[in-house]
């Protein structure tokens, strides 16, 4: 009897799930239909105003009031976004561009409205602005100042989207201020998000790097690291500054690692001796320095570099051996130059080097 009750209960749960899924799917389809209808309605009103602009008349005041009133609701903003996408995905004519210029006052009004809304709606508006700005070459200083206030909200999505919008505007000063605001927040902001965002900046990277570096020591270490990574991807003009960070034992080790990687991308003669010393360090506690330095020596010539990398193949740490083998391979040494490694008794060093040589041969065979 007990088993039958369990079976009936299980069947009732399954039926309930089927009913719920059916109702939910119906709701989604209905919502999608409503959204499409709203988008078409807004699109028709936009076309009417664009036709007015083509005749030389300005956008009607009542249309601006309509947008301000309707777009305060996030569902209507989504519908407007869809209607607007039809203009942005193709080359706009003069009238369409003029229409978008004239509704900027509405966008500024909405930025203040959504700043006061809950985090997800504010995050969507910031996302909308980021996408809108990337397609439209407009400058709205007031809007950028409001977006800086979005950086103070405790929502990660809101802050990321606000930063994306600010990157698209291309103002160096506002980006530095936004980074300072996020640096002061306790919400976790992954370093890769910040580095990739800085790389997407639409303004002058040279000016942005100069300003970031001028204020570098005012940022916390969690922000300094993505700034160093950003500089590494953009310019090789900061070798002296990176050298000082690499040699500064008071710095956080992650910052020193970033500086070491910088010299792997931009060879710098004064950095060679410290890189060799890091690679030759056999202290197990310093294996990260040795591994990253071994990788950075790939583009440094000389017998001393080759011998240091060969010696690193005997490291007890797999990552040090692997990076040393990769760097030796990058020097394009022939087989005879590596005979001392291949023929010696250290099986781990021999296998690692043979693995790299075999990989090279396979790549050459594929290209051939």
C-alpha positions as CSV (number, residue, x, y, z in Angstrom):
1,X,0.0,0.0,0.0
2,X,2.8,2.4,0.9
3,X,4.5,1.8,-2.5
4,X,1.3,2.6,-4.3
5,X,0.9,5.9,-2.5
6,X,4.5,6.8,-3.5
7,X,3.7,6.0,-7.1
8,X,0.5,8.0,-7.1
9,X,2.4,11.0,-5.5
10,X,5.1,10.7,-8.1
11,X,2.6,10.7,-10.9
12,X,0.8,13.7,-9.4
13,X,4.1,15.6,-9.2
14,X,4.9,14.7,-12.9
15,X,1.4,15.9,-14.0
16,X,1.9,19.1,-12.0
17,X,5.2,19.8,-13.7
18,X,3.7,19.2,-17.1
19,X,0.9,21.6,-16.3
20,X,3.3,24.2,-15.0
21,X,5.6,23.9,-18.0
22,X,2.6,24.3,-20.4
23,X,1.3,27.4,-18.6
24,X,4.8,28.9,-18.4
25,X,5.4,28.3,-22.1
26,X,2.1,29.9,-22.9
27,X,3.0,32.9,-20.8
28,X,6.4,33.3,-22.5
29,X,4.8,33.2,-26.0
30,X,2.1,35.7,-24.9
31,X,4.8,38.0,-23.4
32,X,6.9,37.7,-26.6
33,X,3.8,38.6,-28.7
34,X,3.0,41.6,-26.5
35,X,6.6,42.8,-26.7
36,X,6.7,42.5,-30.5
37,X,3.4,44.5,-30.7
38,X,4.8,47.2,-28.5
39,X,8.0,47.3,-30.6
40,X,6.0,47.7,-33.8
41,X,3.9,50.5,-32.2
42,X,6.9,52.4,-31.1
43,X,8.6,51.8,-34.4
44,X,5.6,53.4,-36.3
45,X,5.7,56.4,-34.1
46,X,9.5,56.7,-34.7
47,X,8.9,56.5,-38.5
48,X,6.3,59.3,-38.2
49,X,8.8,61.6,-36.5
50,X,11.6,60.7,-38.9
51,X,9.3,61.7,-41.8
52,X,8.8,65.0,-40.1
53,X,12.5,65.5,-39.9
54,X,12.9,64.7,-43.6
55,X,10.5,67.6,-44.3
56,X,12.7,69.9,-42.2
57,X,10.5,69.9,-39.1
58,X,11.7,69.0,-35.6
59,X,10.6,66.1,-33.6
60,X,7.3,66.9,-31.9
61,X,7.3,67.8,-28.2
62,X,4.5,65.3,-27.6
63,X,6.6,62.5,-29.0
64,X,9.4,63.3,-26.6
65,X,6.9,63.4,-23.8
66,X,5.5,60.1,-25.0
67,X,8.9,58.5,-24.9
68,X,9.7,59.9,-21.5
69,X,6.5,58.5,-20.1
70,X,6.5,55.1,-21.8
71,X,10.2,54.2,-21.5
72,X,10.2,54.6,-17.8
73,X,8.8,51.0,-17.8
74,X,11.5,48.5,-18.5
75,X,9.3,46.4,-20.8
76,X,8.7,49.4,-23.0
77,X,12.4,50.2,-23.0
78,X,13.1,46.7,-24.2
79,X,10.5,47.2,-27.0
80,X,12.1,50.5,-27.9
81,X,15.5,48.8,-28.0
82,X,14.2,46.3,-30.5
83,X,12.7,49.1,-32.7
84,X,15.9,51.1,-32.4
85,X,18.0,48.1,-33.5
86,X,16.4,48.2,-36.9
87,X,18.0,51.6,-37.4
88,X,21.4,50.7,-35.9
89,X,22.0,47.6,-37.9
90,X,22.1,49.4,-41.1
91,X,23.5,52.7,-42.5
92,X,21.3,55.5,-41.2
93,X,20.3,58.4,-43.4
94,X,20.5,62.1,-42.3
95,X,16.9,62.2,-41.0
96,X,17.3,59.1,-38.9
97,X,20.6,60.5,-37.4
98,X,18.9,63.8,-36.7
99,X,16.0,62.0,-35.0
100,X,18.3,60.1,-32.6
101,X,20.2,63.4,-31.9
102,X,16.9,65.1,-30.9
103,X,15.8,62.3,-28.5
104,X,19.0,62.5,-26.5
105,X,17.2,64.7,-23.9
106,X,14.9,61.7,-23.4
107,X,17.9,59.4,-22.8
108,X,19.3,61.7,-20.2
109,X,15.9,61.9,-18.5
110,X,15.7,58.1,-18.4
111,X,19.2,57.8,-17.0
112,X,18.0,59.7,-13.9
113,X,14.8,57.6,-13.7
114,X,16.5,54.2,-13.9
115,X,19.2,55.2,-11.4
116,X,16.5,55.2,-8.8
117,X,15.1,51.8,-9.8
118,X,16.1,48.4,-8.5
119,X,19.4,47.0,-9.6
120,X,18.4,44.7,-12.5
121,X,16.4,47.5,-14.2
122,X,19.3,49.9,-13.7
123,X,21.7,47.3,-15.1
124,X,19.5,46.9,-18.2
125,X,19.4,50.6,-18.8
126,X,23.2,50.8,-18.5
127,X,23.4,47.9,-21.0
128,X,21.1,49.7,-23.4
129,X,23.3,52.8,-23.2
130,X,26.4,50.8,-23.8
131,X,25.0,49.3,-27.0
132,X,23.4,52.6,-28.1
133,X,26.6,54.5,-27.7
134,X,28.7,52.0,-29.6
135,X,26.5,52.5,-32.6
136,X,26.1,56.3,-32.3
137,X,29.0,58.7,-32.2
138,X,27.4,61.1,-29.7
139,X,28.9,63.0,-26.7
140,X,26.7,63.5,-23.7
141,X,28.8,64.7,-20.8
142,X,25.7,64.9,-18.5
143,X,24.8,61.3,-19.2
144,X,28.4,60.2,-18.4
145,X,28.2,61.9,-15.1
146,X,25.0,60.0,-14.3
147,X,26.6,56.7,-15.4
148,X,29.3,57.4,-12.8
149,X,26.5,57.3,-10.2
150,X,25.5,53.9,-11.5
151,X,29.1,52.8,-10.5
152,X,28.1,53.4,-6.9
153,X,25.3,50.8,-6.9
154,X,26.0,47.5,-5.3
155,X,25.0,45.4,-8.3
156,X,27.9,43.9,-10.2
157,X,25.9,43.7,-13.5
158,X,25.0,47.4,-13.2
159,X,28.5,48.5,-12.6
160,X,29.9,46.3,-15.4
161,X,27.3,47.6,-17.9
162,X,27.9,51.2,-16.8
163,X,31.6,50.8,-17.4
164,X,30.9,49.3,-20.8
165,X,28.9,52.4,-21.7
166,X,31.7,54.7,-20.4
167,X,34.3,52.8,-22.4
168,X,32.3,53.5,-25.5
169,X,32.0,57.3,-24.8
170,X,35.8,57.4,-24.7
171,X,36.4,60.0,-22.0
172,X,39.7,59.4,-20.3
173,X,38.8,61.3,-17.1
174,X,35.5,59.6,-16.6
175,X,37.0,56.1,-17.1
176,X,39.7,56.8,-14.4
177,X,37.0,58.1,-12.1
178,X,34.8,55.0,-12.7
179,X,37.7,52.7,-12.0
180,X,38.3,54.6,-8.8
181,X,34.7,54.2,-7.8
182,X,34.7,50.5,-8.4
183,X,38.0,50.2,-6.5
184,X,36.4,51.6,-3.5
185,X,33.5,49.1,-3.6
186,X,33.5,45.8,-1.7
187,X,31.7,43.9,-4.6
188,X,34.1,41.5,-6.2
189,X,35.2,42.7,-9.7
190,X,37.3,40.1,-11.5
191,X,40.5,41.4,-12.9
192,X,39.8,40.0,-16.4
193,X,36.6,42.0,-16.6
194,X,38.4,45.2,-16.0
195,X,41.4,44.4,-18.3
196,X,39.2,43.4,-21.2
197,X,37.0,46.4,-20.6
198,X,40.0,48.8,-20.7
199,X,41.1,47.2,-23.9
200,X,37.7,48.0,-25.5
201,X,38.1,51.7,-24.6
202,X,37.1,53.9,-27.6
203,X,39.3,56.9,-26.8
204,X,43.0,57.5,-26.7
205,X,44.7,54.5,-25.0
206,X,47.9,56.5,-24.7
207,X,46.2,59.2,-22.7
208,X,44.3,56.7,-20.6
209,X,47.5,54.8,-19.7
210,X,49.3,58.0,-18.8
211,X,46.5,59.1,-16.4
212,X,46.2,55.6,-14.9
213,X,49.9,55.4,-14.3
214,X,50.0,58.9,-12.8
215,X,47.5,57.7,-10.2
216,X,48.7,54.1,-10.1
217,X,49.7,54.0,-6.4
218,X,46.4,55.4,-5.3
219,X,44.6,52.3,-6.4
220,X,44.4,49.1,-4.4
221,X,46.3,46.0,-5.5
222,X,43.1,44.4,-6.8
223,X,42.9,47.2,-9.4
224,X,46.6,47.7,-10.0
225,X,46.9,44.2,-11.4
226,X,44.4,44.6,-14.3
227,X,45.9,48.0,-15.0
228,X,49.4,46.4,-15.4
229,X,47.9,43.7,-17.6
230,X,46.1,46.4,-19.7
231,X,49.4,48.2,-20.2
232,X,51.1,45.0,-21.2
233,X,48.6,44.4,-24.0
234,X,48.7,48.0,-25.3
235,X,52.2,49.4,-25.2
236,X,55.9,48.6,-24.7
237,X,56.8,52.1,-23.5
238,X,56.7,51.3,-19.8
239,X,59.8,49.1,-19.5
240,X,61.5,51.2,-16.8
241,X,58.4,51.4,-14.7
242,X,57.7,47.7,-15.0
243,X,61.3,47.0,-14.1
244,X,61.0,48.9,-10.9
245,X,57.9,46.9,-10.0
246,X,59.5,43.6,-10.8
247,X,62.5,44.4,-8.5
248,X,60.4,45.9,-5.7
249,X,60.2,43.1,-3.1
250,X,57.6,45.1,-1.1
251,X,55.1,44.8,-4.0
252,X,52.5,42.1,-4.1
253,X,53.8,39.1,-5.9
254,X,51.0,39.2,-8.5
255,X,52.1,42.6,-9.5
256,X,55.7,41.4,-9.9
257,X,54.4,38.5,-11.9
258,X,52.6,40.9,-14.2
259,X,55.9,42.9,-14.6
260,X,57.8,39.7,-15.5
261,X,55.2,38.8,-18.1
262,X,55.6,42.3,-19.5
263,X,59.2,41.6,-20.3
264,X,58.3,38.3,-22.0
265,X,56.2,40.4,-24.5
266,X,58.7,43.3,-24.7
267,X,62.3,42.2,-24.3
268,X,64.3,44.7,-22.2
269,X,68.1,44.1,-21.8
270,X,68.3,45.3,-18.1
271,X,65.6,42.8,-17.2
272,X,67.5,39.8,-18.5
273,X,69.7,39.4,-15.5
274,X,66.8,39.4,-13.0
275,X,64.9,37.0,-15.2
276,X,67.9,34.6,-15.3
277,X,68.2,34.9,-11.5
278,X,64.5,34.1,-11.0
279,X,64.7,31.1,-13.4
280,X,67.8,29.7,-11.7
281,X,66.2,30.0,-8.2
282,X,65.6,26.4,-6.9
283,X,63.7,27.4,-3.8
284,X,60.4,25.5,-4.0
285,X,58.6,28.5,-2.5
286,X,59.7,30.6,-5.4
287,X,58.5,28.3,-8.2
288,X,56.1,30.8,-9.6
289,X,58.8,33.4,-10.2
290,X,60.9,30.7,-11.9
291,X,58.1,29.4,-14.1
292,X,57.0,32.8,-15.3
293,X,60.6,34.0,-15.8
294,X,61.4,30.9,-17.8
295,X,58.5,31.6,-20.1
296,X,59.6,35.2,-20.5
297,X,63.1,34.2,-21.6
298,X,61.8,32.8,-24.9
299,X,62.8,36.0,-26.7
300,X,66.1,36.7,-25.0
301,X,69.2,35.5,-27.0
302,X,72.5,34.3,-25.7
303,X,74.4,31.3,-24.4
304,X,73.7,32.2,-20.8
305,X,69.9,32.2,-21.4
306,X,70.1,28.7,-23.1
307,X,72.1,27.2,-20.3
308,X,69.8,28.6,-17.7
309,X,66.8,27.2,-19.4
310,X,68.5,23.8,-19.8
311,X,69.2,23.8,-16.1
312,X,65.6,24.8,-15.4
313,X,64.5,21.5,-17.1
314,X,65.8,19.7,-14.0
315,X,63.5,21.6,-11.7
316,X,61.2,19.5,-9.4
317,X,58.3,21.7,-10.5
318,X,56.4,20.6,-13.6
319,X,55.5,24.2,-14.7
320,X,59.1,25.3,-14.5
321,X,60.2,22.4,-16.7
322,X,57.4,23.0,-19.1
323,X,58.0,26.7,-19.6
324,X,61.7,26.1,-19.9
325,X,61.1,23.6,-22.6
326,X,58.7,26.0,-24.4
327,X,61.3,28.8,-24.3
328,X,64.1,26.5,-25.5
329,X,61.9,25.5,-28.4
330,X,61.2,29.1,-29.2
331,X,65.0,29.6,-29.7
332,X,64.7,27.1,-32.6
333,X,67.7,25.0,-31.4
334,X,68.5,22.0,-33.6
335,X,68.5,18.5,-32.3
336,X,72.2,18.3,-31.8
337,X,72.2,21.4,-29.5
338,X,69.9,19.5,-27.2
339,X,71.8,16.2,-27.1
340,X,73.1,16.9,-23.6
341,X,69.5,17.0,-22.4
342,X,68.3,14.0,-24.4
343,X,71.2,11.7,-23.4
344,X,71.4,12.5,-19.7
345,X,69.9,10.5,-16.9
346,X,67.2,13.0,-15.8
347,X,64.1,11.3,-17.2
348,X,61.8,14.2,-16.5
349,X,64.0,16.7,-18.2
350,X,64.5,14.4,-21.2
351,X,60.7,13.6,-21.6
352,X,59.7,17.2,-21.3
353,X,62.2,18.3,-24.0
354,X,61.3,15.4,-26.3
355,X,57.7,16.3,-25.9
356,X,58.3,19.8,-27.1
357,X,60.5,18.6,-30.0
358,X,57.8,16.1,-31.1
359,X,55.2,18.8,-30.9
360,X,57.3,21.0,-33.1
361,X,57.7,18.2,-35.7
362,X,54.0,17.6,-35.7
363,X,53.2,21.2,-36.3
364,X,55.7,21.5,-39.1
365,X,54.3,18.3,-40.7
366,X,50.8,19.8,-40.5
367,X,51.9,23.0,-42.1
368,X,53.8,21.0,-44.7
